[in-house]
Amino acid sequence: MEPLAMAALVAALVCLASVLAVEWALSVAIVEIVAGVVAGNVFGIHGAPWLDFLAQFGGVLLTFLAGAEVDPGLLRAKLKPSLALGGVSFLIPFLAAAAFAAWVGHWTPKASLIAGVALSTTSLAVVYAVLIETGLNATELGKLIMAATFITDIGTALALSLLFVDFHWTTAAFFAASALIIVVAPRVLPQVFERYGARVIEPEIKLLFALLFGFMLLASVGRSHAVLPVFVLGLVLAPMFHRHRELQRKLRVVAFGAITPFFFLKGGMNVSLAALGPQLGLLLGFFAVKLVAKSVGVFPLARLHMPGAATYTTLLMSTGLTFGTISSLYGLQAGLIDPTQFSILVTVVIASAVVPTIIAQRWFAPKLTMEEQEEVLAREEESM
């Protein structure tokens, strides 16, 4: 397909997904993923350099914004429940999926470990998008869910790195450079934004984009991934964003209006329906294992720390996308899994982003209290 024709078709799908999300009262992220499945399997669109780049940047930008939403004070106050929820959300699905792959799927030990890593994740991108659309990002519940999700993804990233990644001196350089930027940024950026912000040319957003591109470059050179350092960067800059709501609002508009749809769309394009027919039983087995393992680990703790929203929390923490896709793709490129195994894992990852989210939003979404609704409205008015 010609690049311009592909761009027009992709843009039309993104626009249609937004309309359907409004009409169906679903998260636009979920509808965009489904649109990606249609684009890949009906129209034969599996990617292009420009689309792949926008998708990669969309994932990084979403992760940065999610970090900026976390309240550092609340994170410190709720550190123990965040660590507990995030820890079991990673460990139990990791062990369960790896065991299922080895004993039921008869996969090799390394392929089984890739399955465990890929299905242990919780999608920070999906969780953040849903919380933003529902207004729960401004509540203690939403912030605690994001903090726990961050802990889960740390476990996934560490598992992938310690079990498989070939460390190199450039990897150490990447982490050192990332740490330096994270330490310096909260001391320098507020002054820069005070001097150059609130202008129609938006130099502060351009500077943030330059930083994120820099992280992506450093990660590429360091044979690693930019997602976790970028989340930490957002976390340390969160106090600045809380003081400058207008900057946060403008960044969200740019992200959700022009960039992040390509991330979710590309995720759906990774699903090959044709390759999955003979493997349907194994696919459903992996999907069930992930959901059951997440429920066993998360639900009891969520009921303890989030009374009234335990089911909703468990369903959101059962989602997967970014790190699940990254882990599966790494396994394929490293020769640890074959293309069929890759399709199974990616399809389970995508399904876990769609099905639990729909159920959570349709039947278990918590209602904002009057105080929380007033806080959301006050934030919106403050950013106008």
VOGU-3710 file (C-alpha; in Angstrom, 3 decimals, decimal comma):
1> meplamaalv> 0,000/0,000/0,000  1,225/3,487/-0,870  2,434/5,479/2,166  -0,123/8,245/1,641  -2,981/5,764/1,210  -1,859/3,942/4,359  -1,690/7,220/6,280  -5,196/8,171/5,134  -6,613/4,771/6,091  -4,894/4,784/9,480
11> aalvclasvl> -6,131/8,322/10,189  -9,675/7,284/9,272  -9,479/4,283/11,614  -8,195/6,478/14,448  -11,039/8,948/13,922  -13,644/6,164/13,739  -12,253/4,606/16,923  -12,733/7,897/18,772  -16,339/8,173/17,612  -17,142/4,559/18,543
21> avewalsvai> -15,456/4,971/21,942  -17,808/7,848/22,704  -20,889/6,027/21,403  -20,089/2,761/23,177  -18,843/4,430/26,400  -15,554/2,500/26,236  -11,945/3,563/26,644  -10,665/4,813/23,306  -7,473/2,800/23,866  -9,460/-0,448/23,657
31> veivagvvag> -11,307/0,577/20,496  -8,009/1,664/18,893  -6,482/-1,751/19,661  -9,435/-3,482/17,996  -9,085/-1,110/15,033  -5,457/-2,202/14,798  -6,514/-5,862/14,632  -8,854/-4,957/11,771  -6,142/-2,944/10,014  -3,684/-5,826/10,206
41> nvfgihgapw> -5,968/-8,716/9,327  -8,466/-7,098/6,939  -6,447/-4,365/5,239  -3,035/-6,022/5,530  -1,377/-3,079/7,301  1,372/-4,394/9,549  3,487/-1,302/9,951  5,685/1,231/8,229  8,764/3,090/9,522  6,770/6,236/10,314
51> ldflaqfggv> 3,987/4,269/11,996  6,407/2,139/14,027  8,231/5,255/15,227  5,027/7,059/16,234  3,859/3,926/18,054  7,137/3,654/19,949  7,066/7,322/20,902  3,401/7,063/21,870  4,208/4,333/24,399  7,056/6,395/25,874
61> lltflagaev> 4,904/9,543/26,067  2,033/7,694/27,755  4,430/6,262/30,323  5,890/9,702/31,046  2,417/11,184/31,522  1,450/8,315/33,821  4,487/9,031/35,988  3,575/12,712/36,128  0,113/11,782/37,472  1,436/9,890/40,502
71> dpgllraklk> 1,355/11,838/43,742  4,824/11,347/45,326  3,410/12,041/48,796  0,724/9,405/48,360  3,275/6,970/46,924  5,437/7,354/50,042  2,432/7,050/52,313  1,142/3,964/50,466  4,498/2,388/49,675  3,768/-0,927/51,414
81> pslalggvsf> 0,431/-1,623/49,679  1,909/-0,485/46,343  4,848/-2,874/46,741  2,583/-5,709/47,875  0,017/-5,275/45,083  2,621/-4,713/42,381  4,820/-7,559/43,619  2,168/-10,278/43,604  0,759/-8,871/40,346  4,119/-9,702/38,753
91> lipflaaaaf> 5,321/-12,808/40,575  2,279/-15,097/40,576  1,397/-14,642/36,846  5,080/-15,001/35,936  5,373/-18,360/37,676  1,943/-19,580/36,514  2,427/-18,671/32,829  5,942/-20,126/32,713  4,713/-23,379/34,300  1,749/-23,582/31,905
101> aawvghwtpk> 4,008/-23,044/28,884  6,424/-25,728/30,042  4,021/-28,412/31,262  0,989/-27,909/29,027  2,422/-26,223/25,936  5,680/-28,260/26,109  7,696/-25,157/25,261  11,438/-25,032/25,830  12,656/-23,644/29,190  13,685/-20,295/27,672
111> asliagvals> 10,455/-19,994/25,680  8,512/-20,745/28,869  10,356/-17,993/30,725  9,567/-15,551/27,892  5,899/-16,515/28,259  6,104/-15,900/32,003  7,645/-12,459/31,526  5,239/-11,439/28,745  2,128/-12,412/30,716  3,249/-11,025/34,082
121> ttslavvyav> 2,780/-7,422/32,973  0,194/-4,792/33,756  -0,182/-2,167/31,052  0,635/1,242/32,493  -0,485/2,782/29,192  -3,946/1,175/29,270  -4,424/1,788/32,997  -3,437/5,427/32,643  -5,676/6,005/29,620  -8,681/4,488/31,410
131> lietglnate> -8,098/6,440/34,627  -7,735/9,711/32,731  -10,974/9,156/30,791  -12,931/8,279/33,946  -11,434/11,041/36,114  -10,135/8,458/38,610  -6,549/9,609/38,030  -7,268/12,472/40,464  -8,384/10,093/43,244  -6,374/8,195/45,817
141> lgklimaatf> -7,617/4,933/44,270  -6,357/5,838/40,796  -2,977/6,991/42,070  -2,526/3,818/44,103  -3,405/1,662/41,079  -0,802/3,492/38,956  1,836/3,141/41,669  1,173/-0,611/41,973  1,249/-0,952/38,184  4,663/0,720/38,154
151> itdigtalal> 5,963/-1,850/40,665  4,638/-4,688/38,479  6,397/-3,315/35,415  9,645/-2,916/37,345  9,458/-6,637/38,135  8,807/-7,457/34,473  11,674/-5,267/33,249  14,083/-6,708/35,811  13,078/-10,269/34,929  13,604/-9,652/31,213
161> sllfvdfhwt> 16,973/-8,008/31,865  18,339/-10,502/34,402  17,152/-13,614/32,559  17,926/-12,712/28,946  19,448/-9,339/28,131  23,157/-9,377/27,284  24,597/-6,576/29,412  27,158/-4,359/27,732  29,086/-1,297/28,827  26,617/0,781/26,806
171> taaffaasal> 23,800/-0,600/28,993  25,571/0,682/32,093  26,122/4,014/30,342  22,410/4,220/29,532  21,390/3,721/33,160  24,030/6,175/34,371  22,932/8,851/31,878  19,268/8,241/32,724  19,964/8,605/36,440  21,838/11,867/35,839
181> iivvaprvlp> 18,965/13,333/33,789  16,425/12,240/36,394  18,410/13,930/39,175  19,058/17,163/37,257  15,655/17,602/35,523  13,535/18,624/38,565  16,148/21,236/39,492  16,481/22,786/36,029  13,187/22,345/34,165  10,951/24,417/36,492
191> qvferygarv> 13,195/27,452/35,947  13,216/26,901/32,183  9,432/26,595/32,102  9,012/29,755/34,178  11,150/31,645/31,675  9,826/30,226/28,399  6,392/28,798/29,230  2,895/30,145/28,502  3,699/31,037/24,891  1,815/30,036/21,778
201> iepeikllfa> 4,912/28,315/20,352  4,985/25,977/23,413  8,774/25,739/23,955  8,252/23,741/27,173  6,464/20,917/25,343  9,173/20,881/22,675  11,796/20,594/25,416  9,954/17,671/27,017  9,711/15,936/23,646  13,446/16,472/23,105
211> llfgfmllas> 14,132/14,837/26,477  11,929/11,855/25,650  13,583/11,427/22,247  16,929/11,585/24,042  15,875/8,782/26,371  14,797/6,691/23,383  18,173/7,261/21,699  20,102/6,397/24,850  18,021/3,239/25,291  18,689/2,191/21,709
221> vgrshavlpv> 22,436/2,681/22,118  22,340/0,966/25,509  20,428/-2,078/24,205  17,631/-1,447/26,692  14,194/0,194/26,908  13,294/3,778/27,798  9,935/3,048/29,423  10,933/2,707/33,092  13,430/5,627/33,213  10,831/7,792/31,491
231> fvlglvlapm> 8,221/6,850/34,097  10,645/7,812/36,865  11,325/11,108/35,081  7,585/11,801/35,047  7,421/10,844/38,722  10,141/13,301/39,813  8,546/16,038/37,677  5,063/15,375/39,091  5,242/18,234/41,658  6,023/20,669/38,829
241> fhrhrelqrk> 3,068/19,409/36,781  0,802/19,684/39,820  1,755/23,364/40,040  1,302/23,918/36,292  -1,956/22,177/35,370  -2,170/24,035/32,064  1,086/22,448/30,881  -0,202/19,017/31,880  -3,490/19,623/30,056  -1,747/20,753/26,855
251> lrvvafgait> 0,569/17,754/26,929  -2,416/15,421/27,285  -4,152/17,073/24,331  -1,094/16,588/22,124  -0,602/13,016/23,324  -4,159/11,664/23,094  -5,074/13,717/20,044  -2,110/13,050/17,779  0,383/10,454/19,061  -0,875/7,744/21,415
261> pffflkggmn> -3,569/6,407/19,009  -0,750/5,019/16,857  0,657/3,144/19,855  -2,621/1,326/20,513  -3,313/0,832/16,802  0,117/-0,737/16,260  -0,465/-3,052/19,212  -3,547/-4,470/17,521  -1,677/-4,890/14,231  0,652/-7,404/15,932
271> vslaalgpql> -2,179/-9,959/16,139  -2,219/-12,496/13,306  -5,625/-14,189/13,355  -4,665/-16,646/10,595  -1,843/-18,136/12,669  -4,029/-18,729/15,692  -6,695/-21,178/14,460  -4,850/-24,423/15,323  -3,577/-22,891/18,585  -6,913/-21,660/19,925
281> glllgffavk> -6,946/-24,049/22,895  -3,448/-23,065/23,995  -4,254/-19,388/23,503  -7,369/-19,604/25,675  -5,368/-21,532/28,260  -2,713/-18,820/28,494  -5,416/-16,160/28,732  -7,174/-17,988/31,557  -3,897/-18,569/33,387  -3,047/-14,865/33,301
291> lvaksvgvfp> -6,462/-13,718/34,530  -6,700/-16,361/37,258  -3,137/-15,744/38,463  -3,698/-11,985/38,583  -6,949/-12,502/40,498  -5,370/-14,880/43,014  -2,551/-12,440/43,703  -4,235/-9,040/43,482  -7,838/-9,454/44,654  -7,204/-10,312/48,347
301> larlhmpgaa> -4,804/-7,397/48,771  -7,027/-5,042/46,785  -9,964/-5,939/49,021  -7,815/-5,098/52,027  -6,439/-1,783/50,772  -9,164/-0,701/48,324  -12,500/-1,722/49,847  -15,298/-1,298/47,356  -12,991/-1,303/44,324  -11,178/-4,631/44,625
311> tyttllmstg> -12,704/-6,192/41,501  -12,126/-3,044/39,455  -8,487/-2,879/40,612  -7,922/-6,572/39,865  -9,339/-6,238/36,355  -7,246/-3,159/35,526  -4,102/-4,828/36,858  -4,860/-7,845/34,639  -4,293/-5,761/31,518  -1,140/-6,014/29,442
321> ltfgtissly> 0,297/-4,294/26,395  3,617/-2,446/26,352  6,022/-4,722/28,195  4,128/-7,839/27,142  4,666/-6,935/23,489  8,279/-5,878/24,116  9,065/-9,162/25,885  7,412/-11,264/23,171  9,206/-9,361/20,412  12,536/-9,767/22,198
331> glqaglidpt> 11,969/-13,517/22,444  11,193/-13,736/18,720  14,189/-11,644/17,647  16,531/-13,590/19,939  15,298/-16,929/18,567  13,872/-18,007/21,932  10,319/-18,413/20,573  9,029/-19,142/17,066  6,544/-16,994/15,072  3,552/-19,084/16,172
341> qfsilvtvvi> 4,495/-18,784/19,831  4,976/-15,055/19,302  1,485/-14,714/17,805  -0,027/-16,642/20,728  1,666/-14,467/23,341  0,915/-11,167/21,603  -2,722/-12,140/21,084  -3,075/-13,028/24,771  -1,426/-9,714/25,678  -3,821/-7,776/23,431
351> asavvptiia> -6,841/-9,738/24,702  -5,801/-8,980/28,270  -5,771/-5,282/27,376  -9,290/-5,435/25,926  -11,431/-7,945/27,839  -10,688/-7,015/31,490  -10,947/-3,309/30,672  -14,372/-3,677/29,054  -15,640/-5,702/32,019  -14,172/-3,224/34,509
361> qrwfapkltm> -15,712/-0,215/32,798  -19,087/-1,794/32,105  -19,860/-3,370/35,465  -17,308/-2,456/38,141  -16,255/1,170/37,575  -16,333/3,028/40,911  -18,372/6,209/41,077  -16,658/9,448/41,969  -17,823/11,011/45,216  -19,113/14,571/45,170
371> eeqeevlare> -15,799/15,784/46,600  -13,835/13,919/43,921  -16,103/15,259/41,157  -15,565/18,781/42,461  -11,803/18,219/42,501  -11,828/17,005/38,889  -13,920/20,005/37,816  -11,643/22,365/39,730  -8,604/20,931/37,964  -10,245/21,311/34,586
381> eesm> -11,220/24,918/35,322  -7,736/25,642/36,641  -6,212/24,440/33,371  -8,554/26,434/31,119
//
